[in-house]
Amino acid sequence: MLHYALAFLVVALIAAVLGFGGIAAGAAGIAKILFFVFLVLAIGGFLASLLRKP
């Protein structure tokens, strides 16, 4: 999932350089959402692994 967030970030940067403001804003928004979803899942997985160990 982090890979997709980085891919959308690159798309947003390229679109911003080329002057496509709407596409850049949309791609940056998607990248931000994917990053936070990844962060929540990573923290959840870390906490689950801590609770599972005897």
Buried (B, 14 or more C-beta within 10 A) or exposed (E): EEEBBEBBBEBBBEBBEEEBEEBBEBBBEBBBEBBEBBEEEEEEEEEEEEEEEE
